Amino acid sequence: MQYVYIVVVGLHVMAGVFWAGTTITLARDPDIRAERFIQPQMGAAGMVFLTGALLWYFFHGAYFGSMEMVLALGIMAAFAAAGVLGAMVRAPSRRLAGANAETETQLRARMATGERIAAWLLVVTVLCMAVARMV
């Protein structure tokens, strides 16, 4: 059974690193075309949520102590980050195809703002996961 834990933790960490890494990178350099990354980012977010739910089931169950409270804060921040990416990056990226130059500039500014907000939320998520065992 231990191999299941190893695989689930590995998938959770790798998907999370990709999601947080691309989000932070896109937040710092808006010249990178965020629309090329939004589908893989959202796919990684889905993998993080699925594997995170399995890990919660495996290791925490119904117990809800201080460690779980910190992890729950991180989970809420991750859900918020996914929501921000969906609303502020995915939706505008779909409207880029037929946009004129002025509209494209506005859409790209909105997408960059969404990546920045999501990046900060994911930083909170990572910090919560890192310190949860110590509280």
DSSP file with accessible surface (Angstrom, degrees, kcal/mol):
  #  RESIDUE AA STRUCTURE BP1 BP2  ACC     N-H-->O    O-->H-N    N-H-->O    O-->H-N    TCO  KAPPA ALPHA  PHI   PSI    X-CA   Y-CA   Z-CA
    1    1 A M    >>        0   0  129      0, 0.0     4,-1.1     0, 0.0     3,-1.0   0.000 360.0 360.0 360.0 -25.5    0.0    0.0    0.0
    2    2 A Q  H 3>  +     0   0  143      1,-0.3     4,-2.1     2,-0.2     5,-0.2   0.843 360.0  62.6 -60.5 -33.7    2.9    2.3    0.6
    3    3 A Y  H 3> S+     0   0  165      1,-0.2     4,-2.4     2,-0.2    -1,-0.3   0.843  97.9  57.5 -62.6 -30.7    3.6    2.6   -3.2
    4    4 A V  H <> S+     0   0   38     -3,-1.0     4,-2.7     2,-0.2     5,-0.2   0.937 106.6  48.4 -63.8 -43.9    0.1    4.2   -3.6
    5    5 A Y  H  X S+     0   0   70     -4,-1.1     4,-2.9     1,-0.2     5,-0.3   0.919 111.1  50.8 -61.1 -42.8    1.1    7.0   -1.1
    6    6 A I  H  X S+     0   0  110     -4,-2.1     4,-2.5     2,-0.2    -2,-0.2   0.930 112.4  45.4 -62.8 -45.4    4.3    7.5   -3.0
    7    7 A V  H  X S+     0   0   84     -4,-2.4     4,-2.7     2,-0.2     5,-0.2   0.938 114.8  47.4 -64.7 -44.4    2.6    7.8   -6.4
    8    8 A V  H  X S+     0   0   13     -4,-2.7     4,-2.5     2,-0.2    -2,-0.2   0.932 113.9  46.8 -66.2 -43.6   -0.1   10.1   -5.1
    9    9 A V  H  X S+     0   0   60     -4,-2.9     4,-2.9    -5,-0.2     5,-0.3   0.931 112.6  51.2 -63.1 -43.3    2.3   12.4   -3.2
   10   10 A G  H  X S+     0   0   33     -4,-2.5     4,-2.7    -5,-0.3     5,-0.2   0.931 112.0  45.5 -59.9 -45.6    4.6   12.5   -6.3
   11   11 A L  H  X S+     0   0   82     -4,-2.7     4,-2.5     2,-0.2     5,-0.3   0.906 113.4  50.9 -63.9 -40.9    1.7   13.4   -8.6
   12   12 A H  H  X S+     0   0   28     -4,-2.5     4,-2.3    -5,-0.2    -2,-0.2   0.944 114.2  43.0 -62.1 -47.2    0.5   16.0   -6.1
   13   13 A V  H  X S+     0   0   73     -4,-2.9     4,-2.9     2,-0.2     5,-0.2   0.929 115.4  47.6 -67.6 -45.8    3.9   17.7   -5.8
   14   14 A M  H  X S+     0   0  128     -4,-2.7     4,-2.2    -5,-0.3    -1,-0.2   0.926 114.7  45.2 -65.0 -43.2    4.7   17.6   -9.5
   15   15 A A  H  X S+     0   0   13     -4,-2.5     4,-2.8    -5,-0.2    -1,-0.2   0.915 114.8  49.6 -65.4 -40.1    1.4   19.0  -10.6
   16   16 A G  H  X S+     0   0   21     -4,-2.3     4,-2.9    -5,-0.3     5,-0.4   0.900 109.7  50.1 -65.7 -41.2    1.6   21.7   -7.8
   17   17 A V  H  X S+     0   0   91     -4,-2.9     4,-2.6     2,-0.2     5,-0.3   0.925 113.1  46.9 -63.0 -43.0    5.1   22.7   -8.8
   18   18 A F  H  X S+     0   0   85     -4,-2.2     4,-2.8    -5,-0.2     5,-0.3   0.955 115.2  45.7 -62.7 -48.5    4.1   23.0  -12.4
   19   19 A W  H  X S+     0   0    5     -4,-2.8     4,-2.1     2,-0.2    -2,-0.2   0.958 119.7  38.7 -61.3 -52.3    0.9   25.0  -11.5
   20   20 A A  H  X S+     0   0   13     -4,-2.9     4,-2.8    -5,-0.2     5,-0.3   0.917 116.8  52.2 -66.7 -41.0    2.6   27.4   -9.0
   21   21 A G  H  X S+     0   0   32     -4,-2.6     4,-2.3    -5,-0.4    -2,-0.2   0.927 112.4  42.5 -63.4 -46.6    5.8   27.7  -11.1
   22   22 A T  H  X S+     0   0   18     -4,-2.8     4,-2.8    -5,-0.3     5,-0.2   0.903 114.9  51.7 -68.1 -36.7    4.1   28.6  -14.4
   23   23 A T  H  X S+     0   0    0     -4,-2.1     4,-2.1    -5,-0.3    96,-0.2   0.939 112.6  44.2 -65.7 -44.9    1.7   31.0  -12.5
   24   24 A I  H  X S+     0   0   64     -4,-2.8     4,-1.6     2,-0.2    -1,-0.2   0.911 114.6  50.2 -66.5 -39.3    4.6   32.8  -10.7
   25   25 A T  H  X S+     0   0   78     -4,-2.3     4,-1.5    -5,-0.3    -2,-0.2   0.941 112.4  46.0 -63.8 -46.0    6.6   33.0  -14.0
   26   26 A L  H  < S+     0   0    7     -4,-2.8    -1,-0.2     1,-0.2    -2,-0.2   0.837 109.9  55.6 -66.9 -30.7    3.7   34.4  -15.9
   27   27 A A  H  < S+     0   0   11     -4,-2.1    -1,-0.2    88,-0.3    -2,-0.2   0.853 111.2  44.1 -68.7 -32.5    3.0   36.9  -13.1
   28   28 A R  H  < S+     0   0  209     -4,-1.6    -2,-0.2     1,-0.2    -1,-0.2   0.720 122.1  35.5 -85.6 -22.3    6.5   38.2  -13.3
   29   29 A D    ><  +     0   0   70     -4,-1.5     3,-1.8    -5,-0.1    -1,-0.2  -0.746  59.3 178.1-134.9  87.5    6.8   38.4  -17.1
   30   30 A P  T 3  S+     0   0   62      0, 0.0     4,-0.3     0, 0.0    -1,-0.1   0.610  74.1  77.6 -67.7  -9.1    3.5   39.4  -18.8
   31   31 A D  T 3  S+     0   0  139      2,-0.1     2,-0.3     3,-0.0    -5,-0.1   0.720  74.4  91.4 -71.6 -19.7    5.2   39.3  -22.2
   32   32 A I  S <  S-     0   0   47     -3,-1.8     2,-1.0    -6,-0.2     3,-0.1  -0.579  96.2-109.1 -71.5 137.1    4.9   35.5  -22.1
   33   33 A R    >   -     0   0  104     -2,-0.3     3,-1.5     1,-0.2     4,-0.4  -0.554  31.7-168.8 -74.3 101.1    1.6   34.5  -23.8
   34   34 A A  G >> S+     0   0    9     -2,-1.0     3,-1.6    -4,-0.3     4,-1.1   0.792  79.8  70.3 -62.8 -27.3   -0.5   33.3  -20.8
   35   35 A E  G 34 S+     0   0   54      1,-0.3     4,-0.4     2,-0.2    -1,-0.3   0.766  92.0  59.2 -65.6 -21.7   -3.1   31.9  -23.1
   36   36 A R  G <4 S+     0   0  166     -3,-1.5    -1,-0.3     1,-0.2    -2,-0.2   0.703 112.7  38.2 -76.1 -18.7   -0.7   29.1  -24.1
   37   37 A F  T <> S+     0   0   61     -3,-1.6     4,-2.6    -4,-0.4     5,-0.2   0.550  89.4  88.0-107.7 -11.7   -0.4   28.0  -20.5
   38   38 A I  H  X S+     0   0    4     -4,-1.1     4,-2.6     1,-0.2     5,-0.2   0.894  88.9  49.8 -65.3 -39.1   -3.9   28.3  -19.1
   39   39 A Q  H  > S+     0   0  115     -4,-0.4     4,-2.3     2,-0.2    -1,-0.2   0.961 114.8  42.9 -64.6 -49.3   -5.1   24.8  -20.2
   40   40 A P  H  > S+     0   0   62      0, 0.0     4,-2.6     0, 0.0    -2,-0.2   0.889 113.8  53.9 -63.0 -34.9   -2.1   23.0  -18.7
   41   41 A Q  H  X S+     0   0    0     -4,-2.6     4,-2.4     2,-0.2    -2,-0.2   0.934 110.9  44.3 -62.5 -46.1   -2.3   25.2  -15.6
   42   42 A M  H  X S+     0   0   35     -4,-2.6     4,-2.3     2,-0.2    -1,-0.2   0.859 112.2  53.0 -69.5 -33.5   -6.0   24.3  -15.1
   43   43 A G  H  X S+     0   0   48     -4,-2.3     4,-2.1    -5,-0.2    -2,-0.2   0.920 110.1  47.7 -64.2 -42.7   -5.2   20.6  -15.8
   44   44 A A  H  X S+     0   0   12     -4,-2.6     4,-2.7     2,-0.2    -2,-0.2   0.899 109.4  54.0 -64.6 -39.0   -2.5   20.7  -13.1
   45   45 A A  H  X S+     0   0    2     -4,-2.4     4,-2.5     1,-0.2    -2,-0.2   0.926 107.9  50.0 -60.6 -43.5   -4.9   22.4  -10.7
   46   46 A G  H  X S+     0   0   39     -4,-2.3     4,-2.5     1,-0.2    -1,-0.2   0.913 110.9  48.8 -60.9 -41.8   -7.4   19.6  -11.2
   47   47 A M  H  X S+     0   0   73     -4,-2.1     4,-2.8     2,-0.2     5,-0.3   0.906 110.1  52.1 -64.7 -40.4   -4.7   17.0  -10.6
   48   48 A V  H  X S+     0   0   15     -4,-2.7     4,-2.5     1,-0.2    -2,-0.2   0.928 111.6  46.2 -61.3 -44.6   -3.6   18.9   -7.4
   49   49 A F  H  X S+     0   0   50     -4,-2.5     4,-2.1     2,-0.2    -2,-0.2   0.919 114.5  47.2 -67.0 -41.5   -7.2   18.9   -6.1
   50   50 A L  H  X S+     0   0  111     -4,-2.5     4,-1.8     2,-0.2    -2,-0.2   0.960 117.7  40.2 -64.7 -50.8   -7.8   15.3   -6.9
   51   51 A T  H  X S+     0   0    4     -4,-2.8     4,-2.6     1,-0.2    -2,-0.2   0.867 113.4  55.8 -69.5 -33.3   -4.5   14.0   -5.4
   52   52 A G  H  X S+     0   0   21     -4,-2.5     4,-2.5    -5,-0.3    -1,-0.2   0.903 106.0  51.0 -64.0 -39.4   -4.9   16.4   -2.5
   53   53 A A  H  X S+     0   0   62     -4,-2.1     4,-2.3     2,-0.2    -1,-0.2   0.909 110.8  49.1 -64.1 -40.4   -8.3   15.0   -1.6
   54   54 A L  H  X S+     0   0   68     -4,-1.8     4,-2.9     2,-0.2    -2,-0.2   0.925 110.9  49.6 -63.7 -42.7   -6.8   11.5   -1.7
   55   55 A L  H  X S+     0   0   24     -4,-2.6     4,-2.7     2,-0.2     5,-0.4   0.897 109.6  51.2 -64.5 -39.6   -3.9   12.6    0.6
   56   56 A W  H  X>S+     0   0   61     -4,-2.5     4,-2.6     2,-0.2     5,-2.3   0.940 112.3  47.4 -61.0 -44.4   -6.4   14.2    3.0
   57   57 A Y  H  <5S+     0   0  174     -4,-2.3    -2,-0.2     3,-0.2    -1,-0.2   0.921 115.7  44.9 -61.9 -44.3   -8.4   10.9    3.0
   58   58 A F  H  <5S+     0   0   48     -4,-2.9    -2,-0.2     1,-0.2    -1,-0.2   0.898 129.4  20.0 -66.9 -42.9   -5.2    8.8    3.6
   59   59 A F  H  <5S+     0   0  112     -4,-2.7    -2,-0.2    -5,-0.2    -3,-0.2   0.611 133.1  25.7-110.5 -16.7   -3.6   10.9    6.3
   60   60 A H  T ><5 +     0   0   31     -4,-2.6     3,-1.6    -5,-0.4    -3,-0.2   0.700  69.2 165.4-121.3 -36.6   -6.2   13.1    7.9
   61   61 A G  T 3 <S-     0   0   36     -5,-2.3    -2,-0.1     1,-0.3    -3,-0.1  -0.192  75.3 -21.0  56.0-131.6   -9.6   11.6    7.6
   62   62 A A  T 3  S+     0   0  108     -5,-0.1    -1,-0.3     2,-0.0     2,-0.1   0.562 107.3 110.0 -89.8  -8.0  -12.2   13.1    9.9
   63   63 A Y    <   -     0   0  160     -3,-1.6     2,-0.3     1,-0.1     0, 0.0  -0.448  44.7-174.5 -70.1 139.0   -9.7   14.6   12.4
   64   64 A F        +     0   0  113     -2,-0.1     2,-0.1     4,-0.0    -1,-0.1  -0.683  21.7 145.2-139.0  81.9   -9.5   18.4   12.3
   65   65 A G     >  -     0   0   10     -2,-0.3     4,-1.9     1,-0.0     5,-0.1  -0.173  68.4 -70.7 -99.5-161.4   -6.7   19.8   14.5
   66   66 A S  H  > S+     0   0   65      1,-0.2     4,-2.0     2,-0.2     5,-0.2   0.883 131.2  54.6 -66.1 -36.7   -4.4   22.8   14.1
   67   67 A M  H  > S+     0   0   47      1,-0.2     4,-2.4     2,-0.2    -1,-0.2   0.935 109.4  47.5 -61.0 -44.8   -2.5   21.1   11.3
   68   68 A E  H  > S+     0   0   10      1,-0.2     4,-2.7     2,-0.2    -1,-0.2   0.842 107.5  56.8 -67.9 -31.1   -5.7   20.5    9.3
   69   69 A M  H  X S+     0   0  108     -4,-1.9     4,-1.9     2,-0.2    -1,-0.2   0.922 108.9  45.7 -64.9 -42.3   -6.8   24.1    9.9
   70   70 A V  H  X S+     0   0   31     -4,-2.0     4,-2.0     2,-0.2    -2,-0.2   0.922 113.9  48.7 -66.6 -43.0   -3.6   25.4    8.3
   71   71 A L  H  X S+     0   0   27     -4,-2.4     4,-2.5     1,-0.2    -2,-0.2   0.898 108.3  54.7 -63.0 -37.9   -3.9   23.0    5.4
   72   72 A A  H  X S+     0   0   25     -4,-2.7     4,-2.6     2,-0.2    -1,-0.2   0.887 105.5  52.7 -63.4 -38.0   -7.6   24.0    5.0
   73   73 A L  H  X S+     0   0   91     -4,-1.9     4,-2.3     2,-0.2    -1,-0.2   0.933 110.5  48.0 -61.4 -43.4   -6.4   27.7    4.7
   74   74 A G  H  X S+     0   0    3     -4,-2.0     4,-2.3     2,-0.2    -2,-0.2   0.893 110.0  52.2 -63.8 -38.0   -4.0   26.6    1.9
   75   75 A I  H  X S+     0   0   71     -4,-2.5     4,-2.7     2,-0.2     5,-0.2   0.929 109.0  49.7 -64.2 -43.3   -6.8   24.6    0.2
   76   76 A M  H  X S+     0   0  122     -4,-2.6     4,-2.4     1,-0.2    -2,-0.2   0.909 110.7  50.2 -62.9 -39.7   -9.0   27.7    0.2
   77   77 A A  H  X S+     0   0   10     -4,-2.3     4,-2.5     2,-0.2    -1,-0.2   0.898 110.5  50.3 -64.7 -38.4   -6.2   29.8   -1.2
   78   78 A A  H  X S+     0   0    4     -4,-2.3     4,-2.4     2,-0.2    -2,-0.2   0.919 110.5  48.7 -66.6 -42.6   -5.7   27.2   -4.0
   79   79 A F  H  X S+     0   0  118     -4,-2.7     4,-2.4     1,-0.2    -2,-0.2   0.910 111.8  50.0 -62.3 -40.7   -9.4   27.1   -4.9
   80   80 A A  H  X S+     0   0   42     -4,-2.4     4,-2.8    -5,-0.2    -2,-0.2   0.912 109.0  52.1 -63.2 -41.0   -9.4   30.9   -5.0
   81   81 A A  H  X S+     0   0    0     -4,-2.5     4,-2.6     2,-0.2    -2,-0.2   0.920 109.8  48.6 -61.9 -42.9   -6.3   30.8   -7.3
   82   82 A A  H  X S+     0   0   13     -4,-2.4     4,-2.4     2,-0.2    -1,-0.2   0.913 111.9  49.9 -63.7 -40.3   -8.0   28.4   -9.6
   83   83 A G  H  X S+     0   0   45     -4,-2.4     4,-2.5     2,-0.2     5,-0.2   0.912 110.7  49.0 -64.1 -42.3  -11.1   30.6   -9.7
   84   84 A V  H  X S+     0   0   27     -4,-2.8     4,-3.3     2,-0.2     5,-0.4   0.926 111.6  49.2 -63.1 -44.5   -9.0   33.7  -10.4
   85   85 A L  H  X>S+     0   0    0     -4,-2.6     5,-2.7     1,-0.2     4,-1.6   0.911 112.8  48.1 -62.3 -40.9   -7.2   31.9  -13.2
   86   86 A G  I  <>S+     0   0   21     -4,-2.4     5,-1.6     3,-0.2    -2,-0.2   0.920 120.6  35.5 -65.0 -42.3  -10.5   30.8  -14.7
   87   87 A A  I  <5S+     0   0   55     -4,-2.5    -2,-0.2    -5,-0.2    -3,-0.2   0.880 128.4  31.2 -80.8 -39.3  -12.2   34.1  -14.5
   88   88 A M  I  <5S+     0   0   34     -4,-3.3    26,-0.3    -5,-0.2    -3,-0.2   0.564 133.1  21.5-102.7  -9.3   -9.3   36.5  -15.3
   89   89 A V  I  X5S+     0   0    0     -4,-1.6     4,-2.1    -5,-0.4    -3,-0.2   0.688 122.2  44.3-120.8 -52.7   -7.1   34.4  -17.6
   90   90 A R  I  ><S+     0   0   71     -5,-2.7     4,-1.3     2,-0.2    -3,-0.2   0.949 114.9  47.9 -64.1 -48.8   -9.2   31.6  -19.2
   91   91 A A  H >><S+     0   0   45     -5,-1.6     4,-0.7    -6,-0.2     3,-0.6   0.945 115.8  42.8 -60.9 -49.5  -12.2   33.8  -20.1
   92   92 A P  H >4 S+     0   0    0      0, 0.0     3,-1.0     0, 0.0     4,-0.4   0.871 107.7  61.1 -65.3 -31.8  -10.2   36.7  -21.6
   93   93 A S  H >< S+     0   0   22     -4,-2.1     3,-0.8     1,-0.3     4,-0.3   0.824  99.6  56.2 -65.1 -27.8   -7.9   34.3  -23.5
   94   94 A R  H << S+     0   0  170     -4,-1.3     3,-0.4    -3,-0.6    -1,-0.3   0.747 105.8  51.4 -72.8 -22.9  -10.9   32.9  -25.4
   95   95 A R  T << S+     0   0  149     -3,-1.0     3,-0.3    -4,-0.7    -1,-0.2   0.442  87.2  85.2 -92.7   0.1  -11.8   36.4  -26.6
   96   96 A L  S X  S+     0   0   20     -3,-0.8     3,-1.3    -4,-0.4    -1,-0.2   0.811  71.2  76.4 -70.1 -29.4   -8.3   37.2  -27.9
   97   97 A A  T 3  S+     0   0  102     -3,-0.4    -1,-0.2    -4,-0.3    -2,-0.1   0.894 108.6  23.0 -54.6 -49.5   -8.9   35.5  -31.3
   98   98 A G  T 3  S+     0   0   79     -3,-0.3    -1,-0.3     2,-0.0     2,-0.2   0.226  95.5 125.8-104.9  18.9  -11.0   38.2  -32.9
   99   99 A A    <   -     0   0   26     -3,-1.3     2,-0.1    -4,-0.2    -3,-0.0  -0.477  55.2-129.8 -83.4 145.2   -9.8   41.2  -30.8
  100  100 A N     >  -     0   0   96     -2,-0.2     4,-2.8     1,-0.1     5,-0.2  -0.265  39.6 -90.9 -78.8 177.6   -8.4   44.4  -32.2
  101  101 A A  H  > S+     0   0   76      1,-0.2     4,-2.1     2,-0.2     5,-0.1   0.891 125.2  47.7 -62.1 -41.9   -5.2   45.8  -30.9
  102  102 A E  H  > S+     0   0  134      2,-0.2     4,-2.0     1,-0.2    -1,-0.2   0.938 114.6  45.2 -66.9 -44.8   -6.8   48.0  -28.2
  103  103 A T  H  > S+     0   0   54      1,-0.2     4,-2.8     2,-0.2     5,-0.2   0.906 111.1  54.2 -65.5 -38.9   -9.0   45.2  -26.9
  104  104 A E  H  X S+     0   0   60     -4,-2.8     4,-2.8     1,-0.2     5,-0.2   0.915 106.9  51.4 -62.0 -41.2   -6.1   42.7  -27.0
  105  105 A T  H  X S+     0   0   99     -4,-2.1     4,-2.1    -5,-0.2    -1,-0.2   0.924 112.0  46.7 -61.5 -42.6   -4.0   45.1  -24.8
  106  106 A Q  H  X S+     0   0  116     -4,-2.0     4,-2.2     2,-0.2    -2,-0.2   0.914 113.0  48.9 -66.3 -42.5   -6.8   45.3  -22.3
  107  107 A L  H  X S+     0   0   11     -4,-2.8     4,-2.5     1,-0.2    -2,-0.2   0.910 111.1  49.7 -64.0 -42.3   -7.4   41.6  -22.3
  108  108 A R  H  X S+     0   0   55     -4,-2.8     4,-2.5     2,-0.2    -1,-0.2   0.881 109.2  52.2 -66.0 -36.0   -3.7   40.9  -21.8
  109  109 A A  H  X S+     0   0   57     -4,-2.1     4,-2.3    -5,-0.2    -1,-0.2   0.916 110.6  48.2 -64.7 -41.0   -3.5   43.4  -18.9
  110  110 A R  H  X S+     0   0  113     -4,-2.2     4,-2.4     2,-0.2    -2,-0.2   0.912 111.4  50.1 -64.9 -40.8   -6.4   41.6  -17.2
  111  111 A M  H  X S+     0   0    3     -4,-2.5     4,-2.4     2,-0.2    -2,-0.2   0.917 109.8  50.2 -64.8 -40.8   -4.8   38.3  -17.8
  112  112 A A  H  X S+     0   0   10     -4,-2.5     4,-2.1     1,-0.2    -1,-0.2   0.910 110.5  50.1 -64.9 -39.5   -1.5   39.5  -16.2
  113  113 A T  H  X S+     0   0   60     -4,-2.3     4,-2.5     1,-0.2     5,-0.2   0.919 109.7  51.3 -64.1 -42.2   -3.4   40.8  -13.2
  114  114 A G  H  X S+     0   0    0     -4,-2.4     4,-2.6   -26,-0.3    -2,-0.2   0.905 108.8  50.4 -61.4 -41.7   -5.1   37.5  -12.8
  115  115 A E  H  X S+     0   0    1     -4,-2.4     4,-2.4     2,-0.2   -88,-0.3   0.900 110.5  50.6 -63.9 -39.0   -1.8   35.7  -12.9
  116  116 A R  H  X S+     0   0  105     -4,-2.1     4,-2.0     2,-0.2    -2,-0.2   0.928 112.3  45.4 -65.4 -45.9   -0.4   38.0  -10.3
  117  117 A I  H  X S+     0   0   70     -4,-2.5     4,-2.1     1,-0.2    -2,-0.2   0.942 114.8  47.9 -62.2 -46.7   -3.3   37.5   -7.9
  118  118 A A  H  X S+     0   0    0     -4,-2.6     4,-2.5    -5,-0.2    -2,-0.2   0.876 107.9  56.7 -63.1 -36.6   -3.3   33.7   -8.4
  119  119 A A  H  X S+     0   0    9     -4,-2.4     4,-2.1   -96,-0.2    -1,-0.2   0.934 107.7  47.1 -61.8 -44.9    0.5   33.7   -7.8
  120  120 A W  H  X S+     0   0  186     -4,-2.0     4,-2.0     1,-0.2    -1,-0.2   0.904 111.4  51.3 -64.8 -39.2    0.1   35.3   -4.4
  121  121 A L  H  X S+     0   0   44     -4,-2.1     4,-2.1     1,-0.2    -1,-0.2   0.901 110.1  49.4 -64.5 -37.7   -2.7   32.9   -3.5
  122  122 A L  H  X S+     0   0    5     -4,-2.5     4,-2.7     2,-0.2    -1,-0.2   0.835 105.9  56.5 -72.3 -30.0   -0.5   30.0   -4.5
  123  123 A V  H  X S+     0   0   48     -4,-2.1     4,-2.6     2,-0.2    -1,-0.2   0.932 107.7  48.9 -62.9 -43.1    2.4   31.3   -2.4
  124  124 A V  H  X S+     0   0   59     -4,-2.0     4,-2.5     2,-0.2    -2,-0.2   0.928 110.7  51.6 -59.8 -43.7    0.0   31.3    0.5
  125  125 A T  H  X S+     0   0   16     -4,-2.1     4,-2.2     2,-0.2    -2,-0.2   0.938 110.8  46.3 -58.9 -48.8   -0.9   27.7   -0.4
  126  126 A V  H  X S+     0   0   71     -4,-2.7     4,-2.4     1,-0.2    -1,-0.2   0.916 112.0  51.3 -63.4 -42.4    2.7   26.5   -0.5
  127  127 A L  H  X S+     0   0  101     -4,-2.6     4,-2.2     1,-0.2    -1,-0.2   0.911 108.8  51.6 -62.3 -40.5    3.5   28.3    2.8
  128  128 A C  H  X S+     0   0    9     -4,-2.5     4,-1.4     1,-0.2    -1,-0.2   0.920 111.2  47.1 -62.2 -43.0    0.5   26.6    4.5
  129  129 A M  H  < S+     0   0   91     -4,-2.2     4,-0.4     1,-0.2    -1,-0.2   0.890 112.5  51.0 -65.4 -36.0    1.7   23.2    3.2
  130  130 A A  H  < S+     0   0   59     -4,-2.4    -2,-0.2     1,-0.2     3,-0.2   0.869 119.7  32.4 -71.3 -34.7    5.2   23.9    4.4
  131  131 A V  H >< S+     0   0   63     -4,-2.2     3,-1.7    -5,-0.2     4,-0.5   0.530  89.4  96.8-101.6  -5.1    4.4   25.0    7.9
  132  132 A A  G >< S+     0   0    2     -4,-1.4     3,-1.0     1,-0.3    -1,-0.2   0.853  83.0  52.8 -56.6 -37.7    1.3   22.8    8.6
  133  133 A R  G 3  S+     0   0  213     -4,-0.4    -1,-0.3     1,-0.2    -2,-0.1   0.686 105.5  56.7 -72.4 -16.6    3.3   20.1   10.5
  134  134 A M  G <         0   0  154     -3,-1.7    -1,-0.2   -67,-0.1    -2,-0.2   0.473 360.0 360.0 -96.0  -3.8    4.9   22.7   12.8
  135  135 A V    <         0   0   87     -3,-1.0   -68,-0.2    -4,-0.5   -69,-0.1  -0.609 360.0 360.0 -98.4 360.0    1.7   24.2   14.2
